[in-house]
Amino acid sequence: MSGAHASLPLIEYQPPLHGRLVSVTRRVDDITPAAFLRHAQGRERVFWRDGRSGFTLAGMGVAADLMGWGETRLVTLERQARQLFAHAVLPDAGGDLAKPRLFGGMAFRNDFVPDNTWTGFNPAHFVLPHVQLACRDDACWITLNTLVPVEDDPAETAPQLEAALTAWLDELHTAPPAPPTPATPPVSTLRYPMEFAQWDAIIRAAIDRFHTTPLQKVVLARVCEVRMDRRVDVDAALANLAARYPECYVFLFEPRPHHAFFGATPELLVHLAGDRLTSMGLAGSIQRGATPAEDAALAAELLASKKDRHEHALVLAALERRLRPLAADLCIPDAPQV
């Protein structure tokens, strides 16, 4: 089925064809993101948490799929998103916290073709969850998103959506308690599909280009395939990541059940609020210490590293080159921070 799905032509979201977005929301004080995700197991799921602020989003199911391919994928996604929200009927309750959000991502390369590890992930794919939970500080709001025919009266549709949201919450509240978290399954095999000779050749070619071209920085990577005796408990993995990296962004994108991309990252690509844009690139890393004193010593070692300072300067220059033409004012720290 996946091969047949991949060969289908792209059909962009259009309100007359797919329907208009209508959302209802209500505040909930007795649902945690962990319980929400656990209840959504076996469905499409998304999750995002800002470790520093605690702002958390979780989603289940799909109300709308937005996809794009090739060099025009960003333009295609933007066009679909504008149409989706331009015709939407959204609730006033909950303010911005309860508003529907799109979750997704895209490949770095325009010509990327999903295969092997990335089978099931489109080159550029964002989803609007059918049910969304948003939590900030002590407030949590749950929002039900649905596409309805454009000729339908939203005022008549809203009570049906409210009833559906009530039924979903009742189902969650009466769900059996979570079973104990299973132990991490042992690794059965670990392998690198790329032969070492090929990997070595790629590294040597990059070094040669440093000497013969203006190239200053390259990021190389190869796939490591790890197979375990049983399915990975994604929920337990997310909880572990949040505990081990409390200041990172923890995320999950599961566009098909049990096909999940998840992790924790300290980097912030772009945060846009009004006319203010913030970006935080990361260049250079070092292992954690066992004590605060060891952490401080390792941080000082990292800051003193000429190699890591040079890499940081390259990233900073690239960000400045991209942002300077767009900004009326650009604030850049005088020195890197750990």
N, C-alpha and C positions, 0 to 999 in steps of 0.2 A: 504493500500500500504506500510506503514512503516513496518508492520510486515513481509511482503514478502521481502522487501528490506533487512531487518536485517538478514534474513535467507539465503541470497545468499552467496556463497563461496567467499572468498577474492581473487580477481584477481589483482595481483601486476602490477604496471605500467611497461611496456616493450616497448621500441621503435619500434620493428618490429610489435607489436600488436596494440599499441595505436598511434604511430606516433612520429615524432621528433619535438621538440620545436623550433619554429621560431618566433622571436619577432621583432617588429619595434617600433620606439619611436620618439617623437618630443617634443620640448620645448613648453610650453603653459604659458602665462602670465596673462590670464584672467579667470582662473578657480580656484575656491577655493575648498578645501576638503569638506566643507559643501554642496556646490552646487553639487559636484560630487556624494556624498552619497545620496542626495535628489533625483537626477536623477536616481539613481540605486534602488530606493525603489521598492519592489516587486521582486527583484532578490537576488541571493546570494551576501552578502556583507562582507567586512572586513575593519577594521580601526585600526590604531595604531598611537599614538602621544606621543613623549617625551616632557613633559611639560617644562623641563629645557632648552633644546636646540631648541625646536620648530620643530624638524624633524618629519614629518608627512607622513604616508602612508595610502592609501585607495585603495580598490579593488572592482570590480564588476564582477559577473559571475564566471564560473569555466572553466579553460583551462585543468587542470589536478587535479585529486583527488589522494592523497597518504594516505593509511590507513594501520594500523597494529593492531594486537590483541595479548593478552597474554604476556608471558615473553619475547618473541622475537620481540615485537612491535618496539622498538627503532632500532634494527638492520634492521628490515624490512623497516622502514621509511628511514633510512640512505641509504640503498641499492637502493631504488627507486629514492631518490633525486640525488644520484650520477649518475644514469643512465639518469635521466631527463636532467641534466645540462652537462653531458659529451658529449652528442650528439647534444646539442643545437646550434643554429645559432643565435647569439645575436648581437645587434647593437653596434657600437663604440660610437655613439653620446650619450652625457649625462653622460658618465663615470659610476662610480659605482652607482650614484644616480638613474639612469634610469634602472638599471639591474632588471630583474624579481626576485621576492621574494616569498617565501612560507609563508603562514600564517596558524596557527592552534594551537593545544594543545593536551593534553592527561590527562587521569585520573591518580590519584596518585597510585591506586592499579592495579596490573596486571590482577586481576580477575574481574574487574569492568564490570557489565552488565548494559547498559543504560536502565533506566526505570523511570516512573513518570516524575519528573522534567527534567531529562536528555534524554528523548525520542527524537530521532533525532540527538543526538550527539554520534559519535563513540568513543570508548575508546582511540584511537590515530588517529588523522585526521589532515592532512595539505592539503591546497588547493593552487594552482597557479591561481590567478585571470586571467580572460580573458582580463580585462582592469585594469591597475594599474596606480595610480597617486602617485608621490613621490615629496615632497616639502622640501627644506632646504634653510634657509635664504630667498632670493628673487627669487630663481629658482624653477620651477616646471616642471616636465617631465611626459608625459603620454605615457604608453607603452601598446601595444596590443600584447598579447601572444596567440599563436595558435599551436595546434599539427597538423602536416601535414604528409602524408605518407613518409616514409624514402626514397623511390625511387624518390620522386619529387625533382626538382632542386630548392633550396631556392632562387636563383637569379630570377627565374621565378615567384615564389610565393610572393616575397616581394612587388611588385607593387600592387597586389591584396589586400594585408594586409594594405598597405598605403592608398588605396582607402577606405577600410572598416573603418580605423581609421578616415579618413576625414569625412566620412558619420556619424560616431558616434559623432564626435565633432560638426558637423552641427546640429545634433539632440539635443545635449545638449544646444547649443547656442540659439536655437529657442524654447526651452521649456518655458512654461508659468512661470511667477514669482511664487516664493513660497508663499503659503497661510499663513496667520498669524498663529503663533504657538498657538495651542489650549491650554486651561487651563488643568492642570493635572487632570485626571479623579478621582473622589472620590473613596475611597476604599469601596468595597461592602462587602467583607469578608476577615478576617485574621485568619488563624489557623495554628497550629503545628500538622502535621500528627502523630508524635510520641507522645504517651501518656506521661504525666508528670511522672508517676510512673516508666516507662521504662527509661526515661531520668535521673531521680534521681538515679536509680540503676546503670546506666553506670558511673555516676560521683562518686558514692560511691565505685564502683569496681576499678576505677582508683586511688582513694585515698588509697585504701587497697594495691594496687600494689606498690605505693610509699613506703609503710611501709615494704613490704615483698620481694621486688625485687630490682634490681639495676635501675629500671626505674626512670628517672629524669624529664622528660617533656612529656606531652601529649597534643594534640590539639583535643578538642571535638567540635562537631558541630551538629546541627539538622536543618531540613528544616522548613522554615516559608513560607507558601503559602499565597500570597496576590492576591486577585481577584478584578478587577476594572470594572466599568460600561462599559468601551470601551477599545479598544486596546491602549497600551502604545505607545506614540510617541518616538521611540528610538532616532531619530535625536535630538529632544529637550532634551532628557535625557543626551545624550553625550555632548551637548553644556553646559548644567547645570553642569555636572561633571567637565568639563574643566575649567569652571569659578570658581567653588567652590574649586577645588584642582589643582591650576595652575602648581604646580611642580610635579604632579604625571604622571604616564603613563596611558593614557586613551585608552581603547581598545574596539573593537567589533568583534565578530566572529558569523556570521549569515550564517551557511552552508545551511540552508533552509529558504526561505522567511518567516519572522515573527516567527522564532525560533532562538532567539538571546541570546548570552552570552556577556554581556558588563559590564564595570565597570571602576574604577580608582584605581590604586595601587601605593604606593610609593616604593615598593620592586623591585629590579632588581635581577633576578635569575642568569643569565649569560650574559655578553657581551664579545664577542671574537673578537679581532681585531689583525690579524697577530698572534704573539706569546704572546700577552698580554690578560689576562682574568680578568674581573672585576665582582664582585658580591657584592650586598648590601642587607643584610638581615635586617628585622625589627622585633624587639622584645620589646614589651611594647608600650603602647599608652595612650593618654589622650585627653580629649576634647579640642577644641579651645576656646580661650577667645574672648570677644567682642572687645577688644582693644589690641594694641601691648604690652602695659604694662601687661595686663592679660595673654597674650601669653607667655611673658617672665617669669612670675611667675609660670605658669603651667609647662613650660619647666624645670625650676629649681626643681619643685616638682617631676617631672618624673625622672630627673637625680639623685635625692636624694632617690628614692624608692629602698629599698633593694630587694623587690620582683622583680621589673622590671630589676634591674641590674643583679640579679641572672639569670633571664630568658635570658637576652642578652648574658651573659657569656656562657650559654649552647649552644645557637645558634652559637656563635663565635667559640666555641670549635668544634662543629660539622662541620662547614665550614673548619676550619683548618685541621681537621682530613681527610676530603675528598680531599683537595687541596694540602696539603704538599707533598704527594708522586708524584704529577704531576708537581710541580713547581721547577724551578731552584732558584727562589727568591720569597718570599711571604711577602708582606707588609700589616701589620695589625695595625690600629690606636690604640694608647695607651688607649683611653677612648671612650665610646660611644658618639654620637652626636645626637642632636634633630633637 
